């Protein structure tokens, strides 16, 4: 069944081809590096992956992996789930793209941990990088999850009180909430910018055997993520300004799931 395009339109086909192409290139480079590790070529492992300087194959591998993640996120963001609201602007589309990147990151984390478990308990050869890599990915997942929750409006809101307010008071409370988010974002960026800049410029590492640059990448992205959350909150306020309160949380009832349960009960009956 063909799924209707959300925002890519005629670009959906080329994006899909680019995704497949980068996936193939990444796989081919991985097999090449694997052959070098076990064969007669230069052994390149995870230690070199975070230190790609002077290693063109590693740099190409990283570029191919980034291309795979980018085009996969773009392609997957061109469709929305049954309980996901339709995007209402450019910020919603960006949040969807980043949310799909987070979904891919979950799969990557599972694969990393699975590799570590097999390597440790089956072959008695634990890695020096699996724990740090899973923490690295999970850090970005946590930050991107906040942006996705804001875009989906799945953060905490007490509708029992909100629904009893007159329309003007709902708008006032929404505006106050966004102002508080903007104030928090401003304070966090104001207080953390210098530290984040310092860590990023010297690409501060984690201090472990593998020694990846977790502080040098996660701290700057924390500020970027809170800015994106604040912009998304403003986008939500603009999109929801003239919507009724019932429309804002009607998606809490998953009609698809209700229909599935109904059919199941009818089949059993």
ABEGO torsion letter per residue (X at the ends): XBBBBAAAEAAAAAAAAAAAAAAAAAAAAAAAAAAAAABABBBBBAAAAABABGBAAAAAAAAAAAAAAAAAAAAAAABBBAABBBBABAAAAAAAAAAAAAAAAAAAAAAAAAAAAAAAAAAGBBBAAAAAAAAAAAAAAAAAAAAAAAAAGABBBBAAAAAABBAAAAAAAAAAAAAAAAAAAAAAAAAAAAAAAAAAAAGBBAGBAAGBBAAAAAAAAAAAAAAAAAAAAAAAAAAAAABBAAAAAAAABBAAAAAAAAAAAAAAX
